[in-house]
């Protein structure tokens, strides 16, 4: 049957999707300790379906390593390349952790070790070993590090939600799909609901009185209580 018209392609992370993402993180009973970043090399897909296929391949192997629950979201670099940030439960990831997931990611995007990710340019005849570059970049310390505070995950997610330029889908990129997702065991703990008419300043004072650090944040109140 008809779905009521053609569905417009996703061109950015919507306010509704941002709200749902932050709600899921805030109302989860899982504590995330570190953030992993996965990036492509010099070449990358322009298809969201292919990018998600790569991510799913990676996550299948990630789960087999028993690293725990996870929460991922998608961004685009200035050059237009997609990359993923993944919140993990791993505490103080070491070099062995980073090398392990870097190799899993290289394999997931189609660069098996036996081929070493070799690509030959038809224009120059030069062979480049992209797998080495992908593993090197994704195993750097900056690509998987601890959050500096207990609420680091939600704080980073809030900053992410308010950086629209990294959620704009590049013109040549097709079928972006979802901007975020999580492991199946990440259940929602329903919060108590309260209806309250208040200004942003009053909300800040209330949160401050309860001892919440977010009372002084410049992004959480604006995002939680308005669409700006």
Backbone bond lengths (Angstrom), bond angles and torsions (degrees), N, CA, C in turn:
res aa  C-N    CA-C-N  psi(-1)  N-CA   C-N-CA  omega(-1)  CA-C   N-CA-C  phi
1 X - - - 1.431 - - 1.509 110.94 -
2 X 1.319 116.71 170.46 1.452 121.74 -177.99 1.511 110.25 -75.27
3 X 1.347 115.85 144.41 1.470 120.32 178.52 1.516 111.34 -97.58
4 X 1.338 115.69 7.94 1.460 118.70 176.47 1.511 113.63 94.56
5 X 1.327 117.29 19.09 1.460 119.80 178.77 1.505 111.86 121.70
6 X 1.317 116.44 169.42 1.454 121.23 -179.61 1.527 110.23 -71.15
7 X 1.306 115.28 137.81 1.464 120.66 178.15 1.519 109.54 -85.22
8 X 1.316 116.38 126.97 1.457 119.97 -178.62 1.518 110.76 -71.20
9 X 1.328 117.45 142.71 1.460 119.87 -179.88 1.525 111.11 -66.85
10 X 1.325 116.21 147.77 1.459 121.41 177.58 1.520 109.84 -69.99
11 X 1.319 116.81 128.76 1.460 120.53 179.60 1.515 112.08 -119.67
12 X 1.347 117.90 -7.79 1.449 121.37 179.21 1.529 109.49 -166.82
13 X 1.320 115.23 166.66 1.456 120.90 174.48 1.522 108.32 -75.80
14 X 1.337 117.31 117.66 1.456 121.18 -174.72 1.528 111.40 -79.18
15 X 1.331 115.08 163.51 1.469 120.02 177.21 1.519 110.50 -60.52
16 X 1.330 117.57 -40.05 1.466 121.50 179.40 1.526 110.74 -62.06
17 X 1.337 116.17 -43.35 1.467 119.96 179.63 1.525 110.95 -66.55
18 X 1.345 117.65 -38.20 1.466 120.86 177.53 1.522 110.89 -63.43
19 X 1.333 115.92 -43.70 1.463 120.49 -179.31 1.524 110.81 -62.98
20 X 1.325 116.21 -43.60 1.462 120.59 -179.56 1.521 110.85 -64.74
21 X 1.336 116.06 -39.15 1.456 120.70 179.71 1.525 111.17 -62.99
22 X 1.335 116.94 -48.42 1.460 120.75 -178.92 1.529 111.66 -67.50
23 X 1.325 116.36 -35.71 1.463 119.91 177.12 1.523 110.20 -62.33
24 X 1.331 115.69 -43.71 1.474 119.69 -178.45 1.531 110.79 -62.86
25 X 1.330 116.54 -41.33 1.458 120.12 179.07 1.522 111.94 -68.85
26 X 1.317 116.19 -45.56 1.454 120.52 -176.62 1.515 112.04 -66.08
27 X 1.328 117.22 -33.72 1.463 120.88 -174.42 1.529 112.71 -99.40
28 X 1.313 116.41 17.46 1.461 120.13 176.27 1.525 109.74 -94.88
29 X 1.333 116.16 150.58 1.460 120.09 176.74 1.526 112.04 -95.42
30 X 1.333 117.10 11.58 1.461 121.92 -179.73 1.522 109.97 -94.99
31 X 1.310 116.50 134.58 1.459 121.58 177.98 1.524 109.56 -100.58
32 X 1.315 116.04 120.27 1.457 120.85 178.14 1.525 109.37 -96.06
33 X 1.331 115.30 134.22 1.461 120.79 -172.95 1.519 114.85 -107.79
34 X 1.327 117.54 -19.99 1.461 119.83 -174.87 1.525 110.40 -151.09
35 X 1.330 115.58 164.99 1.465 120.63 179.20 1.520 110.26 -126.10
36 X 1.324 115.32 129.69 1.453 124.05 178.80 1.524 108.77 -106.20
37 X 1.328 117.33 137.03 1.463 122.21 177.41 1.527 109.31 -117.06
38 X 1.321 116.11 132.71 1.463 122.48 178.38 1.527 109.37 -117.79
39 X 1.327 116.85 124.63 1.454 120.85 -178.86 1.523 110.36 -128.49
40 X 1.331 114.25 159.51 1.461 121.06 176.05 1.532 109.66 -89.72
41 X 1.330 114.90 169.78 1.453 120.96 175.42 1.521 110.62 -86.60
42 X 1.322 115.90 -146.44 1.464 120.18 -177.14 1.530 112.77 -65.46
43 X 1.328 116.67 -30.58 1.459 120.30 177.87 1.524 109.31 -110.63
44 X 1.325 116.62 150.34 1.461 121.11 -177.71 1.527 108.66 -157.03
45 X 1.335 117.35 155.65 1.470 120.44 -179.19 1.519 111.56 -71.56
46 X 1.319 115.01 153.46 1.460 121.60 173.59 1.523 110.20 -108.42
47 X 1.311 116.23 17.51 1.460 122.92 -179.44 1.519 109.83 -119.33
48 X 1.326 115.83 122.19 1.456 119.74 177.46 1.516 111.85 -62.24
49 X 1.319 117.28 -33.49 1.462 120.16 179.17 1.526 110.66 -64.04
50 X 1.326 117.17 -40.20 1.460 120.28 179.09 1.528 110.77 -70.12
51 X 1.327 117.01 -40.70 1.466 121.05 179.19 1.529 110.75 -61.74
52 X 1.342 117.36 -42.44 1.464 120.82 178.83 1.530 110.65 -69.37
53 X 1.325 116.71 -31.47 1.463 119.64 175.21 1.523 110.19 -63.30
54 X 1.341 115.74 -42.32 1.461 120.15 176.48 1.527 110.68 -61.81
55 X 1.330 116.62 -45.31 1.464 120.67 -179.42 1.526 110.73 -61.56
56 X 1.329 117.25 -44.02 1.464 120.36 -179.01 1.524 111.49 -63.45
57 X 1.342 116.42 -40.53 1.464 119.11 176.02 1.526 110.62 -58.91
58 X 1.326 115.29 -43.53 1.466 120.02 179.97 1.521 110.99 -63.05
59 X 1.336 116.94 -46.26 1.455 120.86 -175.23 1.524 112.28 -66.61
60 X 1.324 117.30 -31.70 1.469 120.02 175.71 1.525 109.70 -59.15
61 X 1.325 116.47 -46.25 1.462 120.55 179.50 1.523 111.68 -72.46
62 X 1.331 116.89 -34.24 1.469 121.58 177.82 1.519 110.05 -60.58
63 X 1.332 116.95 -43.84 1.462 120.51 179.43 1.526 111.19 -64.73
64 X 1.317 116.70 -36.15 1.466 120.13 179.29 1.528 111.61 -66.19
65 X 1.328 116.42 -24.44 1.469 120.65 177.27 1.526 111.43 -79.88
66 X 1.336 116.12 -5.08 1.464 121.74 176.99 1.527 112.29 59.44
67 X 1.341 116.06 46.33 1.459 120.66 178.01 1.529 112.12 -83.62
68 X 1.324 117.73 -5.11 1.454 119.89 178.08 1.527 113.22 97.74
69 X 1.323 114.81 -166.18 1.464 121.64 -178.47 1.514 110.78 -69.58
70 X 1.339 115.35 161.62 1.462 119.34 -179.48 1.524 110.55 -151.25
71 X 1.301 115.02 160.48 1.461 123.38 176.40 1.524 106.82 -140.96
72 X 1.341 117.99 122.45 1.471 120.32 -175.86 1.524 110.98 -117.99
73 X 1.331 115.39 153.79 1.461 119.65 170.24 1.520 110.07 -148.72
74 X 1.310 114.13 156.63 1.468 123.62 -171.19 1.520 111.01 -103.48
75 X 1.328 115.93 139.52 1.464 122.32 171.72 1.525 108.75 -135.85
76 X 1.328 115.31 168.12 1.463 120.79 174.64 1.524 109.25 -121.45
77 X 1.322 116.43 131.70 1.449 121.19 177.44 1.525 110.05 -75.30
78 X 1.319 116.55 169.69 1.462 120.95 -179.46 1.523 111.80 -59.23
79 X 1.337 116.64 -33.43 1.466 120.12 179.73 1.526 112.49 -76.47
80 X 1.349 117.12 -3.69 1.453 121.74 178.20 1.511 114.25 96.96
81 X 1.332 117.11 -3.59 1.468 120.57 -178.21 1.522 110.95 -76.02
82 X 1.327 117.62 136.31 1.469 120.17 174.54 1.525 109.75 -75.92
83 X 1.309 116.37 147.24 1.461 120.18 169.76 1.519 109.36 -148.44
84 X 1.328 115.83 161.46 1.455 121.53 -175.03 1.524 111.00 -117.43
85 X 1.327 114.80 142.14 1.459 122.11 167.02 1.527 106.51 -109.29
86 X 1.313 117.07 134.71 1.458 121.48 -178.68 1.523 109.17 -128.44
87 X 1.325 116.86 120.08 1.459 121.68 173.38 1.532 107.45 -78.44
88 X 1.322 117.10 132.22 1.460 121.18 -178.03 1.520 110.99 -127.65
89 X 1.335 115.15 164.04 1.458 121.16 176.76 1.530 112.08 -90.65
90 X 1.315 116.73 -2.56 1.465 120.60 -177.78 1.527 109.58 -66.94
91 X 1.306 116.69 130.51 1.456 122.21 177.01 1.526 109.45 -97.13
92 X 1.310 116.19 131.01 1.465 122.30 177.07 1.532 112.79 49.75
93 X 1.348 117.18 63.62 1.466 119.46 178.82 1.523 111.72 -57.99
94 X 1.322 115.41 134.28 1.456 121.88 -179.11 1.522 110.58 -98.98
95 X 1.333 115.39 177.11 1.462 120.51 179.73 1.526 111.19 -58.55
96 X 1.331 116.79 -37.53 1.466 119.43 179.12 1.528 111.22 -62.96
97 X 1.340 117.38 -37.36 1.461 121.33 175.43 1.527 109.91 -63.05
98 X 1.334 115.82 -48.63 1.465 120.10 -175.09 1.529 111.53 -65.87
99 X 1.314 117.10 -42.06 1.468 120.10 177.97 1.524 110.34 -64.55
100 X 1.324 115.64 -38.54 1.461 119.41 -179.28 1.514 112.68 -62.61
101 X 1.336 116.91 -49.00 1.465 118.82 -178.26 1.531 111.19 -73.11
102 X 1.323 117.78 -29.94 1.467 119.96 176.84 1.527 110.27 -62.89
103 X 1.321 116.83 -40.08 1.468 120.46 177.69 1.526 111.07 -70.02
104 X 1.333 116.85 -37.35 1.462 119.70 176.43 1.535 110.50 -62.24
105 X 1.325 116.17 -41.62 1.464 120.82 -179.91 1.532 110.68 -66.70
106 X 1.326 117.04 -43.10 1.465 120.31 178.73 1.525 110.47 -60.24
107 X 1.329 117.05 -41.65 1.466 120.59 178.06 1.525 111.24 -67.45
108 X 1.341 116.43 -38.36 1.464 120.83 -178.04 1.524 112.47 -64.86
109 X 1.340 117.23 -32.75 1.463 119.74 -178.53 1.525 111.61 -92.45
110 X 1.340 116.41 11.07 1.454 119.92 171.13 1.498 115.43 94.13
111 X 1.333 117.30 31.51 1.465 120.96 178.79 1.523 109.67 -123.50
112 X 1.346 117.24 73.32 1.465 119.84 -179.47 1.513 112.11 -64.25
113 X 1.323 115.74 152.09 1.459 120.90 -174.02 1.518 112.69 -60.46
114 X 1.342 117.49 -37.53 1.446 119.04 -174.61 1.531 112.62 -67.10
115 X 1.335 116.66 -23.43 1.465 120.24 177.48 1.524 111.74 -95.03
116 X 1.316 115.55 -14.44 1.463 122.61 -179.05 1.523 112.52 55.97
117 X 1.321 116.97 22.74 1.462 120.45 177.09 1.505 113.46 61.00
118 X 1.323 118.48 34.59 1.465 121.25 -176.18 1.524 110.89 -77.44
119 X 1.338 116.23 130.95 1.455 122.25 177.68 1.527 108.83 -129.07
120 X 1.322 115.74 133.15 1.470 120.92 -179.17 1.519 109.55 -106.37
121 X 1.322 116.73 125.32 1.454 121.95 178.35 1.530 109.62 -76.48
122 X 1.323 116.03 125.68 1.464 120.11 178.77 1.529 111.14 -69.91
123 X 1.330 116.89 -22.52 1.464 120.69 -178.88 1.527 111.81 -79.38
124 X 1.317 116.62 -42.38 1.466 120.20 -174.10 1.521 114.10 -110.16
125 X 1.333 116.40 -17.57 1.455 119.70 -176.78 1.511 113.82 77.27
126 X 1.344 117.13 3.64 1.466 120.98 -178.71 1.522 110.71 -82.19
127 X 1.304 115.35 142.54 1.458 121.14 178.22 1.525 108.87 -100.13
128 X 1.306 116.73 129.64 1.466 121.02 176.50 1.523 108.94 -116.41
129 X 1.322 115.42 142.54 1.460 120.79 -177.45 1.522 108.64 -104.47
130 X 1.330 114.81 84.16 1.449 119.66 -172.41 1.523 112.47 -71.78
131 X 1.326 117.60 -27.11 1.453 118.70 179.82 1.522 110.77 -60.99
132 X 1.325 116.44 -42.02 1.469 120.19 179.18 1.531 109.93 -58.76
133 X 1.335 116.47 -43.33 1.464 120.67 -179.70 1.521 110.70 -64.59
134 X 1.341 116.71 -44.00 1.461 121.00 -178.44 1.521 110.65 -63.10
135 X 1.329 116.96 -45.98 1.468 120.10 179.80 1.523 110.41 -64.82
136 X 1.323 117.49 -42.33 1.469 120.80 -178.91 1.529 111.08 -62.04
137 X 1.326 116.84 -49.73 1.465 120.66 -176.65 1.521 110.93 -63.62
138 X 1.324 116.92 -44.88 1.458 120.18 -174.42 1.527 113.67 -79.14
139 X 1.314 117.92 -7.89 1.467 120.27 176.91 1.526 112.36 -98.85
140 X 1.338 117.54 2.14 1.460 119.84 179.59 1.533 110.72 -68.47
141 X 1.312 115.14 153.19 1.463 120.52 -177.23 1.522 112.30 -59.25
142 X 1.335 116.54 -33.97 1.464 120.55 -179.16 1.523 112.62 -68.26
143 X 1.333 117.65 -14.24 1.462 121.09 -177.36 1.525 113.62 -90.50
144 X 1.331 117.79 -6.11 1.464 119.74 174.57 1.516 108.21 -157.49
145 X 1.316 115.56 100.66 1.453 120.30 -176.80 1.507 112.02 -138.13
146 X 1.324 115.89 163.20 1.458 122.40 -179.40 1.531 111.58 -70.94
147 X 1.340 115.25 151.56 1.452 120.03 166.50 1.526 107.62 -74.61
148 X 1.306 116.86 147.69 1.462 120.90 -176.16 1.519 113.26 -83.78
149 X 1.328 117.15 -11.81 1.459 120.32 179.33 1.528 109.47 -143.56
150 X 1.313 116.39 164.93 1.461 121.77 -177.66 1.516 111.98 -62.39
151 X 1.342 116.59 -33.09 1.466 120.22 179.32 1.522 111.47 -97.78
152 X 1.327 116.88 22.28 1.458 121.26 -176.93 1.511 113.93 -60.18
153 X 1.331 117.64 -36.81 1.468 120.71 -177.56 1.529 111.07 -64.83
154 X 1.325 117.07 -49.37 1.464 119.55 -177.70 1.523 110.56 -68.35
155 X 1.329 117.39 -34.00 1.462 120.36 178.47 1.531 109.90 -66.39
156 X 1.312 116.39 -43.13 1.465 118.96 179.49 1.524 109.96 -66.43
157 X 1.324 117.16 -41.06 1.463 120.55 179.88 1.525 111.21 -61.94
158 X 1.335 116.62 -37.65 1.456 119.92 178.63 1.531 111.08 -66.06
159 X 1.330 116.48 -41.42 1.466 120.01 176.07 1.523 110.40 -62.73
160 X 1.326 115.54 -42.59 1.468 121.18 178.90 1.526 110.38 -58.15
161 X 1.334 115.57 -44.45 1.458 120.16 -176.38 1.519 112.22 -63.38
162 X 1.326 117.10 -25.67 1.454 120.36 -177.05 1.530 112.57 -102.66
163 X 1.340 117.86 18.56 1.463 121.55 174.08 1.527 108.34 -111.01
164 X 1.330 117.90 74.24 1.471 120.79 -171.86 1.517 114.15 -62.31
165 X 1.339 118.23 -26.83 1.461 119.34 -176.97 1.516 111.82 -66.41
166 X 1.331 118.16 -22.74 1.459 120.75 177.37 1.524 112.40 -91.15
167 X 1.343 116.84 -0.83 1.453 121.18 176.84 1.517 111.90 -112.71
168 X 1.343 116.95 2.66 1.454 120.77 174.06 1.519 108.69 -76.26
169 X 1.312 116.93 125.85 1.460 120.51 -178.50 1.523 109.50 -76.72
170 X 1.338 118.85 123.93 1.468 121.11 177.96 1.526 111.38 -56.55
171 X 1.313 116.11 147.84 1.458 121.17 -174.00 1.511 114.44 -56.20
172 X 1.338 117.80 -36.46 1.468 120.86 -176.81 1.526 112.80 -83.82
173 X 1.327 116.89 -5.68 1.461 121.12 -175.35 1.520 109.68 -87.42
174 X 1.333 117.09 130.84 1.456 121.47 -175.42 1.529 111.13 -115.37
175 X 1.348 115.33 149.84 1.475 122.19 171.18 1.522 112.58 54.72
176 X 1.317 116.35 56.49 1.470 119.89 -175.48 1.517 112.31 -62.05
177 X 1.336 118.43 -37.55 1.464 120.67 -179.68 1.519 112.29 70.36
178 X 1.325 116.93 -148.88 1.462 121.70 -175.75 1.519 111.16 -72.72
179 X 1.321 114.48 146.55 1.459 121.13 176.46 1.524 112.05 -92.09
180 X 1.316 118.56 -13.83 1.453 120.48 -178.41 1.528 110.75 -153.56
181 X 1.327 115.31 162.67 1.452 121.00 177.90 1.522 109.40 -168.35
182 X 1.322 116.97 174.50 1.463 120.46 -177.28 1.514 110.44 -152.36
183 X 1.325 116.27 168.87 1.456 121.63 177.75 1.529 109.65 -69.82
184 X 1.312 115.42 153.97 1.467 120.59 -174.47 1.523 113.05 -64.43
185 X 1.326 117.06 -24.60 1.459 119.39 -176.86 1.523 112.95 -83.51
186 X 1.320 116.35 3.68 1.466 119.67 -178.74 1.530 109.27 -86.50
187 X 1.321 115.56 82.16 1.459 120.92 -176.16 1.527 111.38 -79.81
188 X 1.314 114.97 159.33 1.460 121.43 179.60 1.527 109.55 -97.92
189 X 1.321 116.04 127.31 1.460 121.86 173.14 1.523 106.83 -95.30
190 X 1.317 116.49 110.09 1.460 120.90 -173.65 1.528 111.35 -62.00
191 X 1.345 117.04 125.73 1.471 119.80 177.27 1.524 111.60 -82.43
192 X 1.307 116.26 162.79 1.454 119.95 172.63 1.522 108.63 -72.05
193 X 1.314 117.41 136.21 1.463 120.77 -179.15 1.527 109.92 -98.90
194 X 1.323 115.04 137.87 1.457 121.68 179.47 1.531 108.74 -135.54
195 X 1.313 117.29 130.03 1.457 122.60 175.42 1.518 107.76 -95.25
196 X 1.351 115.89 124.67 1.458 119.53 -172.28 1.518 108.90 -150.35
197 X 1.314 117.36 122.24 1.461 122.05 174.96 1.527 108.18 -91.34
198 X 1.332 115.49 114.49 1.461 119.34 -176.62 1.515 109.85 -154.79
199 X 1.328 115.72 154.36 1.462 120.62 174.62 1.520 108.87 -78.37
200 X 1.323 116.27 167.78 1.462 119.99 178.18 1.522 110.62 -62.27
201 X 1.343 116.73 -38.85 1.454 120.25 178.88 1.524 112.10 -62.52
202 X 1.331 116.44 -40.92 1.463 120.49 179.04 1.522 111.31 -66.09
203 X 1.340 115.01 -37.87 1.466 118.96 177.63 1.520 110.58 -63.40
204 X 1.346 115.70 -42.58 1.463 119.92 179.01 1.536 110.62 -60.62
205 X 1.325 116.98 -44.20 1.463 120.98 -179.53 1.518 111.56 -64.10
206 X 1.338 115.33 -38.27 1.465 119.92 179.12 1.525 110.55 -65.05
207 X 1.333 115.87 -46.90 1.459 120.10 179.73 1.532 111.01 -64.36
208 X 1.342 115.70 -37.62 1.457 120.08 178.35 1.520 110.66 -63.10
209 X 1.333 115.99 -41.01 1.450 120.48 179.43 1.522 112.76 -64.66
210 X 1.336 116.45 -28.56 1.457 120.99 178.03 1.521 112.52 -85.02
211 X 1.343 115.10 -5.55 1.455 119.09 177.74 1.522 115.12 87.11
212 X 1.347 117.76 17.19 1.459 120.35 -178.97 1.527 110.28 -83.53
213 X 1.322 116.71 130.63 1.463 121.03 178.51 1.521 112.79 -62.98
214 X 1.338 116.61 -28.81 1.466 119.37 -175.70 1.531 112.39 -66.52
215 X 1.337 117.42 -8.28 1.462 119.74 178.16 1.525 111.52 -60.23
216 X 1.326 116.70 -29.12 1.468 120.29 -177.65 1.520 112.98 -100.95
217 X 1.323 117.75 0.27 1.467 119.58 -179.46 1.524 109.79 -72.65
218 X 1.310 116.65 145.39 1.468 118.93 -179.11 1.522 112.22 -88.66
219 X 1.326 117.94 -4.81 1.460 118.75 -175.35 1.530 113.57 -118.19
220 X 1.329 119.18 -35.62 1.457 119.65 -176.82 1.536 112.86 -60.24
221 X 1.349 120.26 -53.34 1.465 118.39 -178.85 1.522 113.21 -59.31
222 X 1.328 117.13 -41.77 1.463 120.27 -179.53 1.520 110.42 -62.33
223 X 1.321 115.78 -39.29 1.466 118.45 -176.63 1.526 110.75 -77.99
224 X 1.311 116.91 -37.28 1.460 120.59 -175.45 1.525 112.26 -73.92
225 X 1.334 116.96 -31.08 1.448 119.56 -171.69 1.538 112.97 -118.36
226 X 1.299 117.52 14.87 1.460 120.63 176.85 1.510 110.59 -169.80
227 X 1.313 117.36 172.19 1.455 122.24 -175.73 1.510 112.66 -100.29
228 X 1.318 119.11 8.55 1.452 121.46 -178.65 1.508 110.73 -79.70
